[in-house]
């Protein structure tokens, strides 16, 4: 399933890999050897985050995070 959660992708020198962080779902992140791999892993993490929240009866936040560059639009 495709979700509309924003994913921040950045290189982590400390971890020596790409990190994909989902700001709306705390804590939800993944990593990979390439940005594309990190994003693919983040999509899996989002699914698992939502599945776990649903199983536990926890609220699932609406996608709201927008990078500052888009905030003015």
NORLINTA-V271148 format. One record per residue. PSI is psi as a letter, one per 30 degrees, with the letter a starting at -180 (* if undefined). NEAR is the number of other ideal C-beta (glycine too) atoms within 12 Angstrom. Layout:
PSI_NEAR, PSI_NEAR
This chain:
k_11, k_8, l_24, g_17, k_31, k_27, k_33, k_26, k_27, l_20, k_18, j_20, e_9, e_9, f_16, h_11, l_21, k_27, k_30, j_34, k_28, j_34, e_23, f_27, j_35, k_15, k_13, j_32, l_32, l_33, l_26, l_27, f_17, l_16, e_22, e_16, e_19, e_29, e_28, e_21, e_28, e_34, e_27, e_24, e_29, e_33, e_23, e_21, e_27, e_26, e_17, e_17, e_19, e_13, e_11, g_11, g_8, l_14, k_11, j_21, k_21, k_13, j_18, f_14, k_21, k_16, l_14, e_11, f_8, f_10, e_10, f_7, *_7
